[in-house]
Amino acid sequence: MVMMDKTGTLTEGNFAVTNYQTFNPKVSKEQVLTLMAALEQNSSHPLSVGILKKIDELRLTIPKAVEITNLPGIGIAGQVNGEDIKIVSISYLNKHHISYDKKLFEALSNQGNSISFLLVAEQNVGLVAQGDQIKPESKMMIEKLKAKGIQPVMLTGDNQQVASVVAKQLGIEDVHAELMPDEKEAIVKSYKEQRLVVMMVGDGINDAPSLARANIGVAIEAGTDVAIESADVILVKSNPSDILHFLSLAKNTQSKMVQNLWWGAGYNIVAIPLSAGVLANWGIILSPAIGAILMSFSAVIVAINAMLLRVD
């Protein structure tokens, strides 16, 4: 199984604001953006970058936020002008029974947008929708994984509608959305308990527990430090097709190991008995000098064969 996060792994992670709305007459559409930007301005998360780009485009002033706290798998919280502010996902609204415009949410989500909601004192006052693009290499990578008999699985904290749109375009049937970090890890654990070998690919803080839990954790180099520290392998080009290259490299490396084991052992299996005189009665004996030459030749062959891994 190859389990993958969506944002930044299968998609570019270069979000752009496509829609922003207010649900409170006392809060303007622009204020929804600036309040979100107040919490996000020191964050490197792709959704944060998209909001800050829109702020620059509109030349809006960002208010000061204090006591900013990350909410893993949910969003971010802080205080602006003495009021408690949160940026959350749809799962938070559903869990805490906070009302929202379901028709608007579904319409924006079905267009492939990721939706962030702004809460002021736990009241839903607005949303920002951001669109992302699927990486050109992602679809080819998914197709080749399937051809190898490897099942791709999407694990994402994004909403179900967006995850389904992306998964459908890529040909991923197994999709788990609106997940908290511990839920991602639990899914990885459940597949491992079925005696399946699990590779997890991700780039965010939310992926770190899953990367550590998987048989093989693969981090995107452009991701967070926590994800990189939790992984076994780092894709330095942030290219999904490198997942295939890694699998091929692992297979070829194992093949070279077996080949070199036989090259190294083969000379010993033949040369040591001959040097000991096993076939002396038939006039066949190997002098120590010739045996030493063969052993040196064996080392050269092993080294050359290992270097040929570059060609493979």
C-alpha positions in Angstrom: 0.0 0.0 0.0 1.2 3.5 -0.8 -0.7 6.1 1.3 -0.5 9.7 0.3 -1.5 13.0 1.7 -3.2 15.3 -0.8 -2.0 18.9 -0.4 1.6 19.3 -1.4 2.0 15.7 -2.2 -0.4 14.9 -5.0 -1.3 18.6 -5.6 1.0 21.6 -6.1 0.1 23.2 -2.8 0.1 26.6 -4.5 -3.3 27.8 -3.4 -5.1 30.8 -4.8 -8.2 32.4 -3.2 -11.1 31.9 -5.6 -13.9 33.0 -3.3 -14.4 34.7 0.1 -17.7 35.4 1.9 -19.0 37.0 5.1 -22.0 35.7 7.1 -22.0 38.6 9.5 -23.1 42.1 8.5 -20.7 43.6 11.1 -17.7 41.8 9.4 -16.9 42.7 5.7 -15.5 40.3 3.2 -12.2 42.0 3.4 -12.2 41.8 7.2 -12.6 38.0 6.8 -9.4 37.9 4.8 -7.5 40.3 7.2 -8.5 38.4 10.3 -7.4 35.1 8.8 -4.2 36.7 7.6 -3.5 38.0 11.2 -3.3 34.4 12.4 -1.6 33.0 9.2 1.1 35.7 8.5 3.9 33.7 10.2 2.8 30.3 8.8 4.3 28.5 5.8 1.2 26.3 5.3 0.1 26.4 1.6 -3.4 27.7 2.6 -1.8 30.5 4.6 0.4 31.5 1.7 -2.7 31.7 -0.6 -4.5 34.1 1.8 -1.4 36.3 2.3 -1.0 36.5 -1.5 -4.6 37.8 -1.8 -4.0 40.3 1.0 -1.0 41.7 -1.0 -3.0 41.8 -4.1 -5.8 43.8 -2.5 -3.3 45.9 -0.4 -5.1 45.3 2.8 -3.7 46.0 6.3 -3.3 43.0 8.6 -4.2 43.5 12.3 -2.0 42.2 15.0 -2.7 38.8 16.5 -1.5 37.4 19.8 -1.5 34.0 21.6 -1.4 32.2 18.2 -1.8 28.4 18.6 -1.7 25.6 16.0 -4.6 23.2 16.3 -3.3 20.0 14.7 -5.7 18.6 12.1 -8.1 21.5 12.7 -6.5 24.9 12.0 -5.1 27.8 14.0 -6.3 30.0 16.9 -5.4 33.3 18.4 -6.7 36.7 19.6 -7.3 39.8 17.6 -8.4 43.0 19.3 -9.2 41.0 22.4 -11.5 38.5 20.5 -10.9 34.8 20.2 -10.4 34.0 16.5 -10.1 30.5 14.9 -9.5 29.3 11.4 -11.0 25.8 11.1 -12.1 23.1 8.6 -15.5 21.8 8.0 -14.9 18.8 10.3 -14.6 21.2 13.3 -18.0 22.8 12.4 -19.7 19.5 12.2 -18.1 18.2 15.4 -19.2 21.3 17.4 -22.6 21.7 15.7 -21.7 25.1 14.3 -24.1 26.1 11.5 -22.9 27.0 7.9 -24.3 27.4 4.4 -24.3 23.8 3.2 -25.3 24.6 -0.4 -22.5 27.2 -0.7 -20.0 24.9 0.9 -20.9 22.0 -1.5 -20.9 24.2 -4.5 -17.4 25.5 -3.8 -16.1 22.1 -2.7 -17.4 20.4 -5.9 -15.2 22.9 -7.8 -12.2 21.4 -6.0 -11.7 24.2 -3.5 -10.4 23.8 0.0 -12.6 25.7 2.4 -11.5 27.5 5.6 -14.0 29.0 8.0 -13.4 32.0 10.2 -14.8 31.8 13.8 -15.1 34.8 16.1 -16.0 33.7 19.6 -17.0 30.3 18.2 -19.5 32.0 15.7 -19.1 31.3 12.0 -18.6 34.7 10.4 -17.1 33.8 7.0 -15.1 31.5 4.7 -12.3 31.6 2.2 -12.2 29.1 -0.7 -8.9 28.3 -2.3 -8.1 26.3 -5.4 -5.1 24.0 -6.0 -3.7 22.2 -9.0 -2.9 18.5 -9.3 0.8 17.9 -10.0 1.3 16.8 -13.6 3.2 13.7 -12.5 0.6 12.5 -10.0 -1.7 10.7 -12.4 1.1 8.8 -14.1 2.5 7.8 -10.8 -0.9 6.4 -9.6 -1.3 4.5 -12.9 2.2 2.9 -12.6 1.6 2.0 -8.9 -1.5 0.1 -9.9 0.3 -1.6 -12.8 2.9 -2.8 -10.2 0.0 -4.3 -8.1 0.5 -1.5 -5.4 -2.7 0.0 -4.1 -2.8 3.8 -3.7 -4.7 5.3 -0.8 -5.4 9.0 -0.1 -5.3 10.3 3.5 -6.2 13.9 3.9 -7.5 16.4 6.4 -9.3 18.2 3.6 -13.1 17.9 3.2 -14.6 14.8 1.6 -15.9 16.6 -1.5 -12.5 18.1 -2.4 -10.8 14.8 -1.7 -13.2 12.9 -3.9 -12.8 15.3 -6.8 -9.0 15.0 -6.7 -9.1 11.2 -6.2 -11.5 10.7 -9.1 -9.2 12.7 -11.4 -6.2 10.6 -10.3 -8.0 7.2 -10.3 -7.7 6.6 -6.5 -10.6 4.5 -5.2 -9.6 4.3 -1.5 -10.0 7.8 0.0 -10.1 8.9 3.7 -10.9 12.5 4.2 -11.4 15.0 7.1 -8.8 13.2 9.2 -7.0 14.3 12.3 -3.3 13.3 12.6 -4.1 10.4 15.0 -6.8 9.2 12.7 -4.3 9.0 9.8 -1.9 7.1 12.0 -4.7 4.7 13.1 -5.5 3.9 9.4 -1.8 3.2 8.7 -1.7 1.0 11.8 -4.9 -0.9 10.7 -3.4 -1.7 7.3 -0.2 -2.9 8.9 -2.2 -5.2 11.2 -3.5 -6.8 8.1 0.1 -7.8 7.3 0.4 -5.3 4.5 3.6 -3.4 3.8 2.7 0.3 4.1 4.5 3.3 2.6 3.3 6.7 3.7 4.1 9.9 1.7 3.4 13.3 3.2 4.8 16.8 3.8 2.9 18.3 6.8 2.9 18.3 10.6 -0.3 16.3 10.4 1.5 13.6 8.5 4.4 13.1 11.0 2.7 10.4 13.1 1.7 8.4 10.0 5.2 8.7 8.6 6.7 7.3 11.8 4.1 4.5 12.0 4.4 3.3 8.4 6.9 0.6 7.3 8.5 3.2 5.1 7.9 7.0 5.7 8.6 9.2 2.7 8.6 13.0 3.2 8.4 15.7 0.5 11.5 17.9 0.9 9.5 21.1 0.6 7.4 20.0 3.6 7.7 20.7 7.3 10.8 19.9 9.4 8.7 17.6 11.6 7.6 15.5 8.6 11.1 15.3 7.3 12.5 14.2 10.7 9.7 11.5 11.0 10.4 10.0 7.6 12.9 7.3 6.4 13.2 8.7 2.9 13.1 12.3 1.6 12.1 13.2 -2.0 14.4 16.2 -2.6 12.6 17.3 -5.8 9.1 17.1 -4.4 8.1 15.1 -7.5 5.5 12.3 -7.1 7.2 10.3 -9.8 10.2 9.9 -7.6 8.1 7.5 -5.5 8.4 5.1 -8.5 12.1 5.8 -8.8 12.6 5.0 -5.1 10.8 1.7 -5.4 12.9 0.8 -8.5 16.1 1.8 -6.7 15.1 -0.3 -3.7 14.4 -3.3 -5.9 17.6 -2.9 -7.9 19.7 -2.4 -4.8 18.4 -5.6 -3.2 19.1 -7.4 -6.5 22.7 -6.1 -6.5 23.1 -7.2 -2.9 22.1 -10.8 -3.8 24.3 -10.7 -7.0 27.3 -9.5 -5.0 26.8 -12.1 -2.3 27.0 -14.8 -4.9 30.0 -13.2 -6.6 31.8 -12.9 -3.3 30.8 -16.3 -2.0 31.1 -18.1 -5.4 34.9 -17.7 -5.6 35.3 -18.9 -2.0 33.0 -21.9 -2.6 35.2 -22.9 -5.6 38.7 -21.7 -4.7 39.0 -22.8 -1.1 38.2 -26.5 -1.7 40.5 -26.5 -4.7 43.3 -24.9 -2.7 42.8 -27.4 0.0 43.4 -30.2 -2.5 39.9 -31.7 -2.7 40.5 -32.7 -6.3 44.3 -33.4 -5.9 43.8 -37.1 -6.7 42.7 -36.0 -10.2 45.5 -33.6 -10.7 43.5 -30.5 -10.0 44.9 -28.2 -7.4 44.8 -24.4 -6.9 48.0 -22.7 -5.7 47.6 -20.2 -2.9 48.9 -17.5 -5.2 46.3 -18.2 -7.8 43.7 -18.3 -5.1 44.7 -14.9 -3.8 44.5 -13.5 -7.4 41.0 -14.9 -7.7 39.9 -13.4 -4.4 41.2 -10.0 -5.6 39.4 -10.4 -8.9 36.2 -11.2 -6.9 36.5 -7.9 -5.0 36.9 -6.0 -8.3 33.8 -7.7 -9.8 31.7 -6.9 -6.8 32.8 -3.3 -6.9 32.1 -2.9 -10.6 28.7 -4.7 -10.3 27.7 -2.3 -7.4 28.7 0.7 -9.6 26.4 -0.6 -12.4 23.5 0.3 -10.1 23.7 3.7 -11.6 23.0 2.2 -15.0 20.1 0.1 -13.7 
